[in-house]
Amino acid sequence: MAEIEATDIETVELPPAHLAPVTPEVLARRPRKVAGGMWGPVEVAALAGGAVALGLVVLLYIFAIAPAGRELARNRSEADRLEAEKLSAKTKYGEITTTEAQVGKLLASVDDFETRFLPPSVNGRSALYQRINSLILAYGLTNTTGPDYQNLETADANKENVTDEERGRAKFRSLFPGIYVTMTVEGSYQSLRRFIRDLETGNEFVVVSTVEIEPSDSETDAKPDLTKPPAVQPGGDGSIGGFPGTGKPDVGQTGVAKPKGKTHGEIVALHLELAAYFRRANYAPMIDKGTNQ
C-alpha cells in the first residue's frame, strides 16, 4: 500500500476588497500616540484649576465675607442703639428751642419744687419734731435712743475741719438746707411698719437713708387690769371665809396673770436715719436770677 506524504499548504490572506490600501500617506495622518484613558492632560489641568478655584472661594469666605457679616451685624446693632437714644433724646429735649429757654424751664422747675414741697425752715423743723413725737405716741412705740437732730448745711458751704460723722452725712447735703434725724424705737413689727409709712407719706420732704430692724429682748409683763372686778372662784357659793349667805364674791384670791418674762422677737427694735429738707431762708425765685444774669 502506497504511503501518502503530508505537505504544508501555505494560505495567503487577501485584504478585503472594501478596505483602502495602506499607503505611507495614510500612516502619516494617523496619531502617533494612543490616549491613556479618561485622565488626559486636559482633564488633569481642568481638575487642578477647579480645586484651586474652590480653595480661593473658601479663603475668600473665611477672610472677607464672614468678617464683613459680623461687622454688618455690629453696625446694625449700633444703629439700633443710636436710634433708640435719638428717640429718647427727642422725648426729653424735643421741646428745646434755645439754650435760654431750656435754662428757664429748669429754673422754673426748681422754683416750683421749692414752693410746693419744701416748707419754710422754722415752721418745717417744728412740724417735723411734733410729727415724729406724735407718731411715736400714736403707735405705742418706746423711744430708746434719740431722736437726735443734726443740721444739714447747703452744698455750697465749704468747711475745712469736719468730723467723721459730718463727713458721712455730707452725701445728703443739697441746694436746700435740711436736718438729719437719727433715732431708735421699739415696738411691734406692724406698728413700726406703719410708723415708717406715715413718715414717708407725710407733707414733709423726707429721705429715709437707713432702716435697721432687729429683735429686742425687752420684757413683756402681763399687768392686771384694775378696771375689771375680781374673778369669782369656780364652784364657789359667793361666801366669804366659808360663811354662806353673804352674796359677795371671794376677794381673797384675784385672777391676776403671772408675768410672762422675756419673749424674744415679740418686740422689735428699729434704728432709723432720715434727712428732711426745707425752703431756703433767703428764698428768691431762681428764674428771676437767671433773667437778670
Secondary structure, DSSP 8 states (H G I E B T S, - for coil): ----------------TTS----HHHHHHS-SS---SS--HHHHHHHHHHHHHHHHHHHHIIIIIHHHHHHHHHHHHHHHHHHHHHHHHHHHHTT--SHHHHHHHHHHHHHHHHHHH--BHHHHHHHHHHHHHHHHHHTT-EEEEEEEEEEE--TT---SS--HHHHHHGGG--SS-EEEEEEEEEE-HHHHHHHHHHHHTSSSEEEEEEEEEEEE--B------TTS-----TT--S-BTTBTT------SS--------B-TTTEEEEEEEEEEE-B-TT---HHHHHHH-
